[in-house]
Amino acid sequence: MRKNDFLALLGTFLLASIIIFSSKSISNDIVTYILFLNIRDHPEVASIAESIRQKCLFNKIYISEECLFYEVENFIFENVSYRKDTIIEETFKIHKDPLYTLKYGGDCEGMAILAIDILKSLGRKNLYLVRQDQHICWGAMVGKSLRLYGCDLSKPINFIRRVG
């Protein structure tokens, strides 16, 4: 990451943090931050999404949804290192940016945000963030059922929020 890019990113997160911490109407939960920062399209994420789309294209006419979800999970598992967020990342919410997680790794929260961003780049809708105690995972509607990815099915779900 170039110095100017880093300074611009840091400035954005500083401003966002000031607004968030000074506003009583914005709660401190993960979903609020994601909605506030808006998961957005990134050329790097769009490139990853296109390579996943190509892997899941059968006979050049049909894309399997299950394949998309599997390949997104597989991409993150193989290319993003798991690590706990630092205090600076937590304070300024830097780890909520999908590109940041892609480049520097992250925890379950950052990986779930990255997965949702990739799927949004693929045109998927009905995407959900799922909180389980101290864990964040994601889900997607497939037909009439919600499929969960990266979730611990032995733990209760605290909340589910649609983000895409």
C-alpha positions in Angstrom: 0.0 0.0 0.0 1.4 3.4 -1.0 1.9 6.1 1.7 -0.8 8.4 0.1 -3.3 5.5 -0.1 -2.6 4.7 3.6 -3.0 8.3 4.7 -6.3 8.7 2.7 -7.6 5.4 4.2 -6.6 6.5 7.7 -8.2 9.9 7.3 -11.4 8.3 6.2 -11.5 6.0 9.2 -10.6 8.8 11.6 -13.5 10.9 10.3 -15.8 7.8 10.4 -14.7 7.1 14.0 -15.3 10.7 15.1 -18.8 10.6 13.7 -19.6 7.2 15.1 -18.2 7.9 18.6 -19.8 11.3 18.8 -23.3 10.1 17.7 -25.7 8.6 20.2 -27.9 7.3 17.5 -25.3 5.0 16.1 -24.7 1.9 18.1 -21.3 0.2 18.4 -22.3 -3.2 16.8 -20.6 -4.5 13.8 -23.6 -4.2 11.5 -23.8 -0.5 12.1 -20.2 0.0 11.0 -20.6 -2.1 7.9 -23.7 -0.2 6.9 -22.1 3.1 7.8 -18.9 2.4 5.7 -20.9 0.7 2.9 -19.5 -2.5 1.5 -18.5 -1.2 -1.9 -17.1 -2.4 -5.1 -13.3 -2.7 -5.4 -11.5 -3.5 -8.6 -9.4 -6.1 -6.7 -12.5 -7.7 -5.3 -14.2 -7.6 -8.7 -11.2 -9.5 -10.2 -11.5 -12.2 -7.5 -15.2 -12.4 -8.0 -14.7 -12.9 -11.8 -12.2 -15.7 -11.3 -14.7 -17.4 -9.0 -17.5 -16.9 -11.5 -15.4 -18.5 -14.2 -14.7 -21.6 -11.9 -18.4 -22.0 -11.3 -19.6 -21.5 -14.9 -20.9 -24.9 -16.3 -21.3 -25.3 -20.0 -20.9 -21.5 -20.3 -24.6 -21.0 -19.5 -25.2 -22.0 -15.8 -23.6 -20.8 -12.6 -24.2 -22.9 -9.5 -24.9 -20.9 -6.4 -23.5 -23.6 -4.2 -20.3 -23.5 -6.2 -20.1 -19.7 -5.7 -20.4 -20.0 -1.9 -17.9 -22.9 -1.8 -15.4 -21.1 -3.9 -15.7 -17.8 -1.9 -15.1 -19.7 1.3 -12.2 -21.7 -0.3 -10.6 -18.5 -1.6 -10.7 -16.8 1.8 -9.4 -20.0 3.5 -6.5 -20.3 1.1 -5.6 -16.6 0.7 -6.4 -14.7 3.8 -4.5 -15.3 7.0 -6.4 -15.4 10.3 -5.2 -13.0 13.0 -6.7 -11.0 15.8 -7.2 -7.3 15.2 -4.8 -4.8 16.8 -6.1 -2.1 19.1 -5.5 0.5 16.4 -7.5 -1.5 13.9 -10.4 -2.0 16.4 -10.4 1.7 17.4 -10.4 3.1 13.9 -12.4 0.2 12.3 -9.7 -0.3 9.7 -10.3 -4.0 9.7 -13.8 -3.6 8.4 -12.5 -2.7 4.9 -12.5 -5.8 2.6 -9.3 -4.7 0.9 -7.5 -4.3 4.2 -8.5 -7.9 5.2 -7.5 -9.2 1.8 -4.0 -7.6 2.1 -3.2 -8.0 5.8 -5.4 -10.8 7.0 -8.0 -10.5 9.7 -10.4 -12.2 12.1 -13.8 -13.8 11.4 -15.4 -10.4 11.2 -13.1 -9.2 8.4 -13.4 -12.4 6.6 -17.2 -12.4 6.7 -17.2 -8.8 5.3 -14.8 -9.8 2.5 -17.0 -12.8 1.6 -20.0 -10.6 1.4 -18.2 -8.1 -0.7 -17.0 -10.8 -3.2 -20.6 -12.2 -3.4 -22.0 -8.7 -3.9 -19.5 -8.3 -6.8 -21.0 -11.5 -8.2 -24.4 -9.9 -8.2 -25.7 -12.0 -5.2 -28.4 -10.5 -3.0 -30.0 -11.6 0.2 -26.7 -11.8 2.1 -26.6 -11.8 5.9 -24.1 -11.2 8.7 -24.6 -13.6 11.6 -23.4 -13.0 15.1 -22.7 -15.9 17.5 -21.4 -15.0 20.9 -17.9 -13.8 20.0 -18.0 -14.9 16.4 -19.2 -13.3 13.1 -20.1 -15.4 10.1 -22.3 -15.0 7.0 -25.3 -16.5 5.4 -27.1 -16.4 2.1 -30.6 -17.2 1.0 -30.7 -20.2 -1.3 -34.3 -20.7 -2.4 -36.3 -20.3 0.7 -33.7 -21.4 3.2 -30.8 -19.5 4.8 -27.5 -21.2 4.4 -24.8 -20.4 6.9 -21.1 -20.2 6.1 -18.2 -20.1 8.6 -20.7 -20.5 11.5 -20.3 -22.8 14.4 -23.6 -24.7 14.3 -23.2 -25.9 17.9 -23.5 -22.3 19.1 -26.6 -20.2 19.4 -27.2 -17.3 16.9 -27.4 -13.9 18.6 -28.7 -12.0 15.6 -28.9 -12.1 11.8 -28.9 -8.9 9.8 -29.3 -8.5 6.0 -26.5 -6.5 4.5 -26.9 -7.2 0.8 
